[in-house]
Structure formats: structure tokens, C-alpha cells
Amino acid sequence: MEISSSAFSSGLSGIQSGQRRAEQAAAEIAGNSLPATQPANPNPAQNQVNPTRQSAEPTSPDLTESLVSLRVAENEVRANSKVVKTADEALGTLIDTRA
């Protein structure tokens, strides 16, 4: 019975970890959905002479990284739910065998 208990605990903690990761990734995706506001250039002639893009480093994570993190969270929850299901089936088999 000890094996089954630890398998359930491990599976449930993995599911909770995946849910936290998904929530964090979803929040990052939602934060990235709005375009960043850039201050107006006081000297428009400067952009014509030097058309290089003048932007600060982005402070929020890349949208691609957030989407990948969301997919990782999905796989983490799916894998850990299989752990819980397998532990449940093993416990059911042990109970059936014992009875």
C-alpha cells in the first residue's frame, strides 16, 4: 500500500505543478497580447536619416517561450494524470486480488 500512496502523492503534486506552470504561462501570454506603447519621437527627421529601429529590450518574456511553457504544462499534467490512473488501477487490482 505504501507504493500506491507515494504514487498518488507524486502524481497529484505533478498535476499541481503543471497547473501552476499553465497559469503562469497564460498570464504571460495575456500580458504580451497588448502592443507596447512607444513614446513619440520628438525629432522625426532623425528617423528619416537613421531608420534603425530604436526600441528598448523587452521586459516581458517572448510569446513563443510562453506558448512552449504552456504546452510543457499540458504535457506535465497529462503525464501525471496517467501516473494517478495507473496507481488507481494497481490499487484496484491489489484489492480485487486480496478479496
NORUR-V314352 format. One record per residue. N is the residue number from 1. RES is the residue in three letters. PSI is psi in degrees with one decimal (none if undefined). OMEGA is omega as a letter, one per 20 degrees, with the letter a starting at -180 (NA if undefined). Layout:
n = (N & N)
res = (RES & RES)
psi = (PSI & PSI)
omega = (OMEGA & OMEGA)
//
This chain:
n = (1 & 2 & 3 & 4 & 5 & 6 & 7 & 8 & 9 & 10 & 11 & 12 & 13 & 14 & 15 & 16 & 17 & 18 & 19 & 20 & 21 & 22 & 23 & 24 & 25 & 26 & 27 & 28 & 29 & 30 & 31 & 32 & 33 & 34 & 35 & 36 & 37 & 38 & 39 & 40 & 41 & 42 & 43 & 44 & 45 & 46 & 47 & 48 & 49 & 50 & 51 & 52 & 53 & 54 & 55 & 56 & 57 & 58 & 59 & 60 & 61 & 62 & 63 & 64 & 65 & 66 & 67 & 68 & 69 & 70 & 71 & 72 & 73 & 74 & 75 & 76 & 77 & 78 & 79 & 80 & 81 & 82 & 83 & 84 & 85 & 86 & 87 & 88 & 89 & 90 & 91 & 92 & 93 & 94 & 95 & 96 & 97 & 98 & 99)
res = (MET & GLU & ILE & SER & SER & SER & ALA & PHE & SER & SER & GLY & LEU & SER & GLY & ILE & GLN & SER & GLY & GLN & ARG & ARG & ALA & GLU & GLN & ALA & ALA & ALA & GLU & ILE & ALA & GLY & ASN & SER & LEU & PRO & ALA & THR & GLN & PRO & ALA & ASN & PRO & ASN & PRO & ALA & GLN & ASN & GLN & VAL & ASN & PRO & THR & ARG & GLN & SER & ALA & GLU & PRO & THR & SER & PRO & ASP & LEU & THR & GLU & SER & LEU & VAL & SER & LEU & ARG & VAL & ALA & GLU & ASN & GLU & VAL & ARG & ALA & ASN & SER & LYS & VAL & VAL & LYS & THR & ALA & ASP & GLU & ALA & LEU & GLY & THR & LEU & ILE & ASP & THR & ARG & ALA)
psi = (-25.6 & -37.5 & -44.3 & -41.4 & -43.8 & -32.3 & -42.2 & -46.4 & -44.0 & -44.2 & -43.3 & -39.9 & -34.0 & -38.5 & -43.4 & -39.4 & -42.0 & -37.6 & -41.0 & -42.2 & -41.4 & -41.3 & -42.1 & -43.5 & -40.1 & -39.8 & -39.9 & -40.1 & -43.4 & -36.7 & -28.9 & -7.0 & -22.3 & 135.8 & 144.4 & 137.9 & 131.2 & 136.5 & 148.2 & 142.1 & 120.5 & -19.8 & 87.3 & -24.0 & -28.9 & -37.1 & -30.5 & -36.6 & -44.1 & 88.4 & 11.6 & 146.9 & 128.5 & 95.7 & 148.9 & 162.2 & 136.5 & 136.1 & -20.2 & 153.4 & 155.0 & 142.9 & -37.4 & -43.5 & -38.4 & -39.9 & -39.0 & -41.5 & -37.6 & -40.8 & -39.2 & -42.2 & -41.1 & -45.3 & -35.4 & -45.0 & -43.1 & -45.1 & -42.1 & -27.6 & -31.5 & -34.5 & -46.1 & -42.8 & -43.0 & -41.3 & -38.6 & -43.3 & -39.8 & -42.2 & -41.0 & -40.1 & -41.3 & -41.0 & -42.3 & -39.0 & -40.3 & -37.2 & none)
omega = (a & r & a & a & r & r & r & a & r & r & a & r & r & r & r & r & r & r & r & r & r & r & r & r & r & r & r & r & r & r & r & a & r & r & r & r & r & r & r & a & a & a & a & r & a & r & r & r & a & a & r & a & r & r & r & r & r & a & r & r & r & a & r & r & r & r & r & r & r & r & r & r & r & r & r & r & a & a & a & r & r & r & r & a & r & r & r & r & r & r & r & r & r & r & r & a & a & a & NA)
//
